[in-house]
Amino acid sequence: MRTVSATRYVTPLREGGSMPGLVEADDDGLYVLKFRGAGQGAQALVAELVAGEIGRALGLPVPEIVLIELDAGLGRAEPDPEIQDLIAASDGLNLGMDFLPGALAFGPLAGAELDPELAAGVVWFDALVTNIDRTPRNPNLLVWHDRLWLIDHGAALYLHHGDADPVARAGEPFAPIRDHVLLPWAGSIAEADARLPPLLDEDVIAAIFEQVPESWLPAAARAVQAEYLVRRLQEPRAFATEAEEARARA
């Protein structure tokens, strides 16, 4: 995973509770920056990185994810005190996603052109990573150059935010999948469940977690979260059965 340095804070993106910002970096790229100092804390960045890289490993359309070094001094010229505080609290390493200029939010008309296999893959993926934030109310999907893109995975892997043992619950189904925005267009989840798991062996999961900065998540905690996903991928996968049943009812 590449690391870039933010050179200019362009504008806030006032969507959701974390208030991401658009920044320019030293590679001349534009990125949607997710702040470590936002209310959800570093664990949301861990979920964003891990879920996003799992999606990319599955061949799903997720914009490039980078680590972004942020200098608190970039906030001095900002007139909004809230943004100044957010930048100051996020000095150091943060997470960014490639900005897709001119992208449109996903809507029902876009679904009419959606590949059922792709839709099924996205549903399966979100059930795996327990992403509660891909609903008609908040799809977190963009259409860019006539292609669907998956964004905003900070709400995934929510078991890791609490005190419960996530590994002990790795085999649980994911009931919120019934509200997934793509269920009406999804093909067979059972076929996706046969197609996708071989792309995510233990080595792939370990390599993804190796990219999580130590300052965000200590090694012991990274090992626990990786083990959770490895066990979640073991058969039988109740989350896939739950998703297929939800698709039948959609």
C-alpha positions in Angstrom: 0.0 0.0 0.0 1.4 3.4 -1.0 1.9 6.2 1.5 1.5 9.8 0.3 1.8 13.1 2.1 -1.1 15.7 2.1 0.1 19.0 0.6 -3.2 20.9 0.6 -6.5 20.6 2.3 -9.1 21.3 -0.4 -12.6 21.1 1.1 -14.6 19.2 3.6 -17.0 16.6 2.4 -19.9 17.0 4.8 -21.3 13.6 4.5 -21.8 11.2 7.4 -20.5 11.6 10.9 -16.8 11.5 10.2 -16.6 14.6 8.0 -13.9 13.4 5.5 -12.0 15.9 3.6 -10.7 16.2 0.0 -6.9 16.7 0.0 -4.2 17.0 -2.6 -1.1 14.9 -2.1 2.6 15.0 -3.1 1.9 12.6 -6.0 -0.5 15.3 -7.5 -3.5 13.0 -6.7 -6.7 13.9 -5.0 -7.9 11.8 -2.2 -10.9 11.5 0.1 -9.1 11.6 3.5 -10.6 9.7 6.5 -9.4 11.4 9.7 -7.9 9.3 12.5 -9.0 12.0 14.9 -12.7 11.7 13.9 -15.3 10.5 16.4 -15.1 6.8 15.3 -11.4 6.7 15.9 -8.7 4.5 14.4 -10.8 1.4 14.4 -13.0 2.9 11.7 -9.8 3.4 9.6 -8.9 -0.2 10.2 -12.3 -1.4 9.0 -12.0 0.9 6.0 -8.6 -0.5 5.0 -9.3 -4.2 5.7 -12.7 -4.3 4.2 -11.6 -2.2 1.2 -8.6 -4.4 0.5 -10.7 -7.6 0.9 -13.0 -6.1 -1.7 -10.1 -5.4 -4.0 -8.8 -9.0 -3.5 -12.2 -10.3 -4.6 -12.0 -8.3 -7.8 -14.7 -5.8 -6.7 -14.4 -2.2 -7.8 -13.0 -0.4 -4.8 -11.0 2.8 -5.4 -7.3 2.7 -4.5 -6.7 3.0 -0.8 -3.5 4.8 0.5 -2.0 5.9 3.7 -1.8 9.7 4.0 0.7 11.6 6.2 -1.1 14.7 7.5 0.7 17.7 9.0 -1.5 19.5 11.5 -0.2 22.8 10.1 -2.5 22.3 7.1 -5.4 23.4 9.3 -4.1 26.9 10.0 -5.7 28.4 7.0 -9.1 26.8 7.6 -11.8 29.3 8.8 -13.9 26.5 10.4 -12.7 25.8 14.0 -14.2 22.3 13.8 -12.1 21.4 10.8 -9.1 23.0 12.4 -9.6 20.8 15.5 -10.1 17.7 13.3 -6.9 18.2 11.4 -4.9 18.9 14.6 -6.3 15.7 16.2 -5.3 13.7 13.1 -1.6 14.8 12.8 0.3 11.9 11.4 -0.9 8.8 9.6 -4.5 8.7 8.2 -6.3 6.9 5.4 -7.3 8.0 2.0 -9.2 6.8 -1.0 -8.7 7.8 -4.6 -11.2 10.6 -5.5 -13.5 9.9 -8.4 -14.3 13.3 -9.9 -17.8 13.6 -11.3 -19.0 10.3 -9.8 -22.8 10.0 -9.2 -24.5 8.4 -6.3 -26.1 5.0 -7.1 -29.8 4.9 -7.7 -32.5 2.5 -8.9 -31.9 3.5 -12.6 -28.3 2.5 -12.3 -29.4 -0.9 -10.9 -31.3 -1.6 -14.1 -27.8 -1.9 -15.9 -26.2 -3.9 -13.0 -24.5 -7.2 -13.6 -26.3 -9.8 -11.4 -23.0 -11.6 -10.7 -21.4 -8.4 -9.5 -24.4 -7.5 -7.4 -24.3 -11.0 -5.8 -20.5 -10.6 -5.1 -21.1 -7.3 -3.4 -23.8 -8.7 -1.2 -21.6 -11.7 -0.3 -18.7 -9.4 0.5 -20.8 -7.1 2.7 -22.2 -10.1 4.6 -18.6 -11.5 5.1 -17.3 -8.2 6.6 -20.6 -7.4 8.4 -21.1 -4.1 6.6 -24.2 -2.5 8.0 -24.0 0.6 5.8 -25.0 -0.4 2.3 -28.8 0.2 2.4 -31.2 2.1 0.2 -31.0 5.0 2.7 -27.2 5.1 2.4 -25.9 2.9 -0.4 -22.2 4.0 -0.3 -22.0 3.2 -4.0 -20.9 5.5 -6.8 -21.3 5.3 -10.5 -18.2 6.5 -12.3 -17.5 6.0 -16.0 -20.6 3.7 -16.2 -19.1 1.5 -13.6 -20.2 0.8 -10.0 -17.7 1.6 -7.2 -17.8 0.6 -3.6 -16.9 3.2 -1.0 -17.0 3.9 2.8 -16.4 0.7 4.7 -15.7 2.3 8.1 -18.9 0.7 9.6 -17.8 -2.8 8.7 -16.4 -5.3 11.2 -18.4 -3.7 13.9 -17.8 -6.5 16.4 -14.3 -5.3 16.8 -15.5 -2.0 18.3 -16.8 -3.7 21.5 -15.5 -5.9 24.3 -17.0 -9.1 23.0 -14.7 -11.9 21.7 -15.2 -11.6 17.9 -13.5 -14.9 17.1 -16.1 -16.7 19.2 -18.8 -15.1 17.0 -17.1 -15.6 13.7 -19.6 -18.2 12.5 -22.7 -16.1 13.1 -25.0 -15.1 10.2 -25.5 -11.5 9.3 -29.2 -10.6 9.6 -28.9 -7.0 8.5 -28.0 -8.2 5.0 -31.8 -8.3 4.4 -31.6 -4.5 4.0 -28.9 -4.6 1.4 -29.5 -2.1 -1.5 -28.4 -4.5 -4.2 -30.5 -7.6 -3.2 -33.2 -6.8 -5.9 -30.5 -7.1 -8.6 -28.3 -9.8 -7.2 -27.8 -13.2 -8.9 -27.3 -16.4 -6.9 -25.4 -15.8 -3.6 -24.8 -19.5 -3.4 -22.8 -19.3 -6.7 -20.9 -16.3 -5.3 -20.2 -18.4 -2.2 -18.6 -21.0 -4.3 -16.7 -18.5 -6.5 -15.2 -16.0 -4.0 -13.8 -17.8 -0.9 -10.8 -19.3 -2.8 -9.6 -15.8 -3.4 -9.3 -15.1 0.3 -7.0 -17.7 1.9 -5.2 -17.2 5.2 -2.2 -15.7 3.5 -4.2 -13.1 1.7 -6.0 -12.1 5.0 -2.6 -11.9 6.8 -1.1 -9.8 4.1 -4.0 -7.3 4.3 -3.6 -7.0 8.1 0.1 -6.5 7.7 -0.7 -3.2 6.0 -2.6 -1.9 9.1 -0.3 0.6 10.9 0.8 -0.5 14.4 -0.3 3.0 15.7 -3.9 2.2 14.7 -4.0 -1.4 15.9 -1.4 -3.4 17.9 -0.1 -6.6 16.5 -2.0 -8.8 19.0 -5.3 -7.1 18.1 -4.5 -7.5 14.4 -4.0 -11.2 14.9 -7.4 -11.5 16.5 -9.2 -9.6 13.8 -7.4 -11.7 11.1 -8.4 -14.9 12.9 -12.0 -13.7 13.0 -12.1 -13.4 9.2 -10.2 -16.7 8.6 -12.8 -18.5 10.7 -15.7 -16.6 9.1 -14.5 -18.0 5.8 -14.7 -21.6 7.0 -17.5 -23.8 5.9 -20.4 -23.8 6.5 -20.7 -20.1 6.0 -24.0 -19.1 7.7 -23.7 -15.5 6.5 -23.9 -16.7 2.9 -27.0 -18.9 3.6 -28.6 -15.9 5.3 -27.9 -13.7 2.3 -29.3 -16.2 -0.2 -32.5 -16.5 1.9 -32.7 -12.7 2.0 -32.3 -12.6 -1.8 -35.2 -15.1 -2.2 -37.4 -12.8 -0.2 -36.4 -9.5 -1.9 
